[in-house]
Amino acid sequence: MKLLVVIFAFFAGAHALLFGLIGSEQSAAVTGRLTCNGAPARNVRVKLYEKEATLDVLLDEGTTDANGEFSLQGHKTEVSTIDPKLNIYHKCNYNGMCYQKSSLTVPDNYVSEGATPTKTFNVGTINLANQFSGDSTDCIN
């Protein structure tokens, strides 16, 4: 009987972890401006993810406006501190079938407790014509 109780408690705890019942609600926000060779990078797809060991979790997505500006925010319940990252999908100086993908990690000190971010990580102005370490191509974004 004791073994049955222990097994039940184990699976209940694992189930709670999987479905976000244990942990704390955390949030992040990121803003910035994208350019391509000095001109605003309009309609560039940007996505805010929570990095996971297997498959990243989408927190928010959007596109840049006429000035190349964007603003994203999202939240997730997690046991440890969330690891948000910004993915940028663009064709600046790139003629391939897919998109160039650049990723930036949001620093831990810009992660807020609760569903609404209290701080915003401003990436500043990024010229997408530059090459960044870790850049890749992405056909499914």
C-alpha positions as a Markdown table, in Angstrom:
| # | Residue | x | y | z |
|---|---|---|---|---|
| 1 | Met | 0.0 | 0.0 | 0.0 |
| 2 | Lys | 2.8 | 2.4 | 0.9 |
| 3 | Leu | 4.5 | 1.7 | -2.5 |
| 4 | Leu | 1.2 | 2.5 | -4.2 |
| 5 | Val | 1.0 | 5.9 | -2.4 |
| 6 | Val | 4.6 | 6.7 | -3.3 |
| 7 | Ile | 4.0 | 5.8 | -7.0 |
| 8 | Phe | 0.8 | 7.9 | -7.0 |
| 9 | Ala | 2.6 | 10.9 | -5.4 |
| 10 | Phe | 5.5 | 10.6 | -8.0 |
| 11 | Phe | 3.1 | 10.7 | -11.0 |
| 12 | Ala | 1.0 | 13.4 | -9.5 |
| 13 | Gly | 4.1 | 15.5 | -9.0 |
| 14 | Ala | 5.3 | 14.8 | -12.5 |
| 15 | His | 1.9 | 15.7 | -13.9 |
| 16 | Ala | 1.9 | 19.0 | -12.0 |
| 17 | Leu | 5.3 | 19.9 | -13.4 |
| 18 | Leu | 4.2 | 19.1 | -16.9 |
| 19 | Phe | 1.1 | 21.2 | -16.7 |
| 20 | Gly | 2.5 | 24.2 | -14.9 |
| 21 | Leu | 0.9 | 23.7 | -11.5 |
| 22 | Ile | 4.3 | 23.9 | -9.8 |
| 23 | Gly | 6.5 | 26.9 | -10.4 |
| 24 | Ser | 6.0 | 30.6 | -10.7 |
| 25 | Glu | 4.5 | 32.8 | -13.5 |
| 26 | Gln | 7.4 | 34.7 | -15.1 |
| 27 | Ser | 7.4 | 37.1 | -18.0 |
| 28 | Ala | 9.7 | 39.0 | -20.4 |
| 29 | Ala | 9.4 | 41.8 | -22.9 |
| 30 | Val | 11.7 | 42.9 | -25.7 |
| 31 | Thr | 11.7 | 45.9 | -28.0 |
| 32 | Gly | 14.0 | 47.2 | -30.7 |
| 33 | Arg | 14.4 | 48.5 | -34.2 |
| 34 | Leu | 15.7 | 46.6 | -37.2 |
| 35 | Thr | 17.3 | 48.1 | -40.2 |
| 36 | Cys | 18.8 | 46.8 | -43.5 |
| 37 | Asn | 21.7 | 48.8 | -44.9 |
| 38 | Gly | 20.5 | 51.9 | -43.0 |
| 39 | Ala | 16.8 | 51.7 | -44.0 |
| 40 | Pro | 14.0 | 50.5 | -41.7 |
| 41 | Ala | 13.5 | 46.7 | -42.0 |
| 42 | Arg | 9.7 | 46.6 | -42.5 |
| 43 | Asn | 7.5 | 43.5 | -42.0 |
| 44 | Val | 10.3 | 41.4 | -40.5 |
| 45 | Arg | 9.0 | 38.5 | -38.5 |
| 46 | Val | 10.1 | 38.5 | -34.9 |
| 47 | Lys | 9.3 | 35.8 | -32.3 |
| 48 | Leu | 9.9 | 35.6 | -28.5 |
| 49 | Tyr | 10.5 | 32.1 | -27.3 |
| 50 | Glu | 11.2 | 30.3 | -24.0 |
| 51 | Lys | 14.2 | 28.1 | -24.6 |
| 52 | Glu | 13.6 | 24.5 | -23.7 |
| 53 | Ala | 15.7 | 21.3 | -23.8 |
| 54 | Thr | 13.6 | 19.8 | -26.5 |
| 55 | Leu | 11.2 | 22.2 | -28.3 |
| 56 | Asp | 11.2 | 26.0 | -27.6 |
| 57 | Val | 7.8 | 27.4 | -26.5 |
| 58 | Leu | 6.5 | 30.5 | -28.4 |
| 59 | Leu | 5.6 | 33.3 | -26.0 |
| 60 | Asp | 4.7 | 36.0 | -28.6 |
| 61 | Glu | 5.3 | 36.9 | -32.2 |
| 62 | Gly | 4.8 | 39.9 | -34.6 |
| 63 | Thr | 6.4 | 41.9 | -37.4 |
| 64 | Thr | 8.2 | 45.1 | -37.5 |
| 65 | Asp | 6.3 | 48.3 | -38.4 |
| 66 | Ala | 7.1 | 50.9 | -41.1 |
| 67 | Asn | 10.0 | 52.2 | -38.9 |
| 68 | Gly | 11.4 | 48.7 | -38.4 |
| 69 | Glu | 10.3 | 48.8 | -34.7 |
| 70 | Phe | 8.8 | 45.9 | -32.7 |
| 71 | Ser | 7.6 | 45.1 | -29.2 |
| 72 | Leu | 6.9 | 41.6 | -27.9 |
| 73 | Gln | 6.1 | 40.2 | -24.5 |
| 74 | Gly | 5.0 | 36.9 | -23.0 |
| 75 | His | 4.8 | 34.8 | -19.9 |
| 76 | Lys | 5.1 | 31.2 | -18.8 |
| 77 | Thr | 4.9 | 29.2 | -15.6 |
| 78 | Glu | 8.3 | 27.6 | -14.9 |
| 79 | Val | 10.1 | 26.0 | -11.9 |
| 80 | Ser | 13.4 | 27.6 | -12.7 |
| 81 | Thr | 14.0 | 31.0 | -14.3 |
| 82 | Ile | 12.7 | 31.2 | -17.8 |
| 83 | Asp | 15.3 | 31.6 | -20.7 |
| 84 | Pro | 13.6 | 33.9 | -23.2 |
| 85 | Lys | 15.2 | 34.5 | -26.6 |
| 86 | Leu | 14.3 | 36.7 | -29.6 |
| 87 | Asn | 14.4 | 35.1 | -33.1 |
| 88 | Ile | 14.5 | 37.4 | -36.1 |
| 89 | Tyr | 13.7 | 36.0 | -39.6 |
| 90 | His | 14.8 | 38.3 | -42.4 |
| 91 | Lys | 16.0 | 38.5 | -46.1 |
| 92 | Cys | 18.3 | 41.5 | -45.7 |
| 93 | Asn | 21.1 | 40.9 | -48.3 |
| 94 | Tyr | 19.9 | 37.3 | -48.6 |
| 95 | Asn | 18.3 | 35.9 | -51.8 |
| 96 | Gly | 17.8 | 32.3 | -50.7 |
| 97 | Met | 14.5 | 30.5 | -50.6 |
| 98 | Cys | 14.4 | 30.4 | -46.8 |
| 99 | Tyr | 15.0 | 33.2 | -44.2 |
| 100 | Gln | 18.1 | 34.2 | -42.3 |
| 101 | Lys | 17.6 | 33.6 | -38.6 |
| 102 | Ser | 19.3 | 35.6 | -35.9 |
| 103 | Ser | 18.7 | 34.8 | -32.2 |
| 104 | Leu | 19.4 | 37.0 | -29.2 |
| 105 | Thr | 19.1 | 35.8 | -25.6 |
| 106 | Val | 17.2 | 38.0 | -23.1 |
| 107 | Pro | 19.3 | 38.5 | -20.0 |
| 108 | Asp | 18.0 | 37.0 | -16.8 |
| 109 | Asn | 17.8 | 40.4 | -15.1 |
| 110 | Tyr | 15.0 | 41.3 | -17.6 |
| 111 | Val | 12.8 | 38.3 | -16.5 |
| 112 | Ser | 9.9 | 39.5 | -14.3 |
| 113 | Glu | 7.8 | 37.7 | -11.7 |
| 114 | Gly | 4.2 | 37.6 | -12.7 |
| 115 | Ala | 2.3 | 37.5 | -16.1 |
| 116 | Thr | 3.1 | 41.2 | -16.9 |
| 117 | Pro | 6.7 | 42.2 | -17.4 |
| 118 | Thr | 8.0 | 45.1 | -15.2 |
| 119 | Lys | 11.2 | 45.5 | -17.3 |
| 120 | Thr | 11.8 | 45.6 | -21.0 |
| 121 | Phe | 14.9 | 44.5 | -22.8 |
| 122 | Asn | 15.6 | 47.0 | -25.5 |
| 123 | Val | 18.0 | 45.5 | -28.1 |
| 124 | Gly | 18.5 | 48.9 | -29.6 |
| 125 | Thr | 18.9 | 49.3 | -33.4 |
| 126 | Ile | 20.2 | 46.2 | -35.2 |
| 127 | Asn | 21.5 | 46.4 | -38.8 |
| 128 | Leu | 20.4 | 43.0 | -40.3 |
| 129 | Ala | 23.1 | 43.4 | -43.0 |
| 130 | Asn | 25.7 | 42.4 | -40.4 |
| 131 | Gln | 26.5 | 38.8 | -39.8 |
| 132 | Phe | 26.1 | 37.5 | -36.3 |
| 133 | Ser | 27.6 | 34.4 | -34.7 |
| 134 | Gly | 25.0 | 31.6 | -34.6 |
| 135 | Asp | 23.1 | 32.9 | -37.6 |
| 136 | Ser | 21.4 | 30.2 | -39.6 |
| 137 | Thr | 18.7 | 29.7 | -42.2 |
| 138 | Asp | 15.1 | 28.7 | -41.4 |
| 139 | Cys | 12.5 | 27.6 | -43.9 |
| 140 | Ile | 9.8 | 26.9 | -41.3 |
| 141 | Asn | 9.2 | 30.0 | -39.2 |
